[in-house]
């Protein structure tokens, strides 16, 4: 057995709340047959960091095409977690037109503090060609939704050929 003193210092930018840590120690020992083994031991440490939890984000870059002829419309954006904790945000998109509206279910995305995450997704195109508005929404836990939108032209190949023949 061996007694070991240690000091734990919490970083200044540590997120408030409870945190579990595992402390490991290892030591080599010589066996009677001239072989060496390693003995390992671990203990669990729980720390509570005081402070206010902050959930905030910003969209730093987004990309939505102005024209599409495919069966899906890709879109992407960069989300920066400017808060001090990780949390989930619901990301959803919708397409609206004069006689069309579609809003499929969204997906949950994990946002880590102090990092930027690129979200790539796509949405199914409308059945008819036309001018549509694609709007995506990011809704953080316990936060206000952020929306970005852009108009685009949807012209599938069959509509371009039909227009050319006319």
Phi, psi and omega per residue, in radians:
X1 nan 2.677 -3.120
X2 -2.594 2.388 3.106
X3 -1.747 2.346 -3.056
X4 -2.327 2.238 3.084
X5 -1.606 2.501 3.101
X6 -2.551 2.788 3.120
X7 -2.184 2.370 3.091
X8 -1.944 2.191 3.095
X9 -2.027 2.169 3.139
X10 -1.468 2.243 3.104
X11 -1.068 2.610 -3.119
X12 -1.092 -0.487 -3.110
X13 -1.698 0.307 3.123
X14 -1.167 2.428 3.141
X15 -1.220 2.457 3.084
X16 -1.114 2.735 3.104
X17 2.033 -2.982 -3.112
X18 -1.582 2.437 -3.133
X19 -2.358 2.368 3.045
X20 -1.766 2.385 3.079
X21 -2.284 2.633 3.066
X22 -2.009 2.204 3.089
X23 -1.752 2.244 3.137
X24 -1.985 2.545 3.002
X25 -2.407 2.512 3.129
X26 -2.453 2.556 3.119
X27 -2.572 2.420 3.065
X28 -1.401 2.497 3.042
X29 -2.299 2.563 3.114
X30 -1.630 2.312 3.107
X31 -1.545 2.913 -3.136
X32 -1.142 -0.367 -3.114
X33 -1.697 0.449 3.113
X34 1.119 0.426 3.005
X35 -1.843 2.789 -3.130
X36 -2.006 2.369 3.064
X37 -2.099 2.836 3.078
X38 -2.006 2.229 3.083
X39 -1.758 2.279 3.140
X40 -2.149 2.531 3.085
X41 -2.431 2.602 -3.141
X42 -2.408 2.638 3.045
X43 -2.469 2.653 -3.112
X44 -1.696 2.383 3.134
X45 -2.184 2.282 3.109
X46 -2.003 2.205 3.120
X47 -2.124 2.504 3.023
X48 -1.958 2.126 3.136
X49 -1.787 2.205 -3.141
X50 -1.382 2.613 3.079
X51 2.563 -3.116 -3.116
X52 -1.788 2.315 3.084
X53 -1.372 2.289 -3.130
X54 -2.134 2.099 3.053
X55 -1.943 1.935 3.083
X56 -2.623 2.622 3.137
X57 -2.568 2.874 3.032
X58 -2.530 2.558 3.075
X59 -1.575 2.086 -3.053
X60 -1.698 -0.409 -3.133
X61 -2.751 2.470 3.080
X62 -2.454 2.701 -3.113
X63 -2.479 2.032 3.053
X64 -2.303 2.258 -3.121
X65 -1.201 2.618 3.090
X66 -1.494 -0.330 -3.116
X67 -2.459 2.457 3.094
X68 -2.533 2.462 3.043
X69 -2.158 0.005 -3.103
X70 -1.479 3.045 3.135
X71 -1.445 -0.218 3.049
X72 -2.320 2.697 3.101
X73 -1.966 1.997 3.124
X74 -1.382 2.577 3.020
X75 -2.559 2.690 3.116
X76 -2.613 2.755 3.082
X77 -2.768 2.720 3.084
X78 -1.801 2.246 3.131
X79 -2.002 2.180 3.101
X80 -1.856 2.163 3.079
X81 -1.444 1.856 -3.122
X82 -1.669 0.106 3.103
X83 -1.529 -2.923 -3.089
X84 -2.011 0.154 3.098
X85 -2.409 2.821 3.025
X86 -1.491 2.621 3.110
X87 -2.816 2.948 3.137
X88 -1.742 2.590 3.048
X89 -2.283 2.464 3.082
X90 -1.540 2.204 3.128
X91 -1.973 2.166 3.133
X92 -2.436 2.827 3.136
X93 -2.436 2.775 3.097
X94 -2.585 2.685 3.062
X95 -2.099 2.289 3.112
X96 -2.217 2.437 3.066
X97 -2.465 -3.007 -3.097
X98 -1.071 -0.776 -3.121
X99 -2.158 0.401 -3.043
X100 -2.516 2.456 3.035
X101 -2.647 2.295 -3.125
X102 -2.503 2.286 3.129
X103 -2.443 1.481 3.109
X104 -1.191 2.937 3.141
X105 -1.087 2.648 3.110
X106 -1.612 -3.140 3.100
X107 -2.182 2.666 3.125
X108 -1.602 2.354 -3.112
X109 -2.194 2.394 3.110
X110 -1.514 2.265 3.125
X111 -2.035 2.059 -3.119
X112 -1.563 2.538 -3.091
X113 -1.123 2.452 3.064
X114 1.240 0.245 -3.127
X115 -2.181 2.797 3.071
X116 -1.965 2.296 -3.134
X117 -2.081 2.317 3.078
X118 -1.591 2.191 3.111
X119 -1.855 2.075 3.076
X120 -1.940 2.264 -3.131
X121 -2.641 3.084 3.075
X122 -2.623 2.817 3.136
X123 -2.367 2.543 -3.114
X124 -1.186 2.429 -3.113
X125 -1.307 2.802 3.089
X126 -1.193 2.875 -3.123
X127 -1.284 -0.444 -3.085
X128 -2.070 2.639 3.085
X129 -1.177 2.764 3.111
X130 2.771 -2.980 3.094
X131 -1.784 2.204 -3.068
X132 -2.277 2.871 3.095
X133 -2.060 2.132 3.056
X134 -1.733 2.182 3.123
X135 -2.154 2.194 3.011
X136 -1.963 2.588 -3.069
X137 -2.234 2.357 3.040
X138 -2.001 2.070 -3.118
X139 -2.063 1.815 3.105
X140 -1.291 2.770 3.032
X141 -0.997 2.343 3.081
X142 0.932 0.631 -3.112
X143 -2.461 3.022 3.122
X144 -1.476 2.453 3.131
X145 -1.224 2.597 3.051
X146 -1.984 2.261 -3.133
X147 -2.114 2.494 3.008
X148 -2.327 2.467 3.133
X149 -2.505 2.791 3.131
X150 -2.742 2.473 3.047
X151 -1.409 2.588 3.072
X152 -2.541 2.802 3.096
X153 -1.822 2.232 3.064
X154 -1.893 2.060 3.132
X155 -2.416 1.613 3.114
X156 -1.149 2.828 -3.065
X157 -0.995 -0.701 -3.131
X158 -1.081 -0.590 3.138
X159 -1.282 -0.600 3.110
X160 -1.192 -0.741 3.119
X161 -1.143 -0.758 3.118
X162 -1.064 -0.766 3.121
X163 -1.123 -0.662 3.131
X164 -1.169 -0.685 3.140
X165 -1.212 -0.571 3.125
X166 -1.263 nan nan
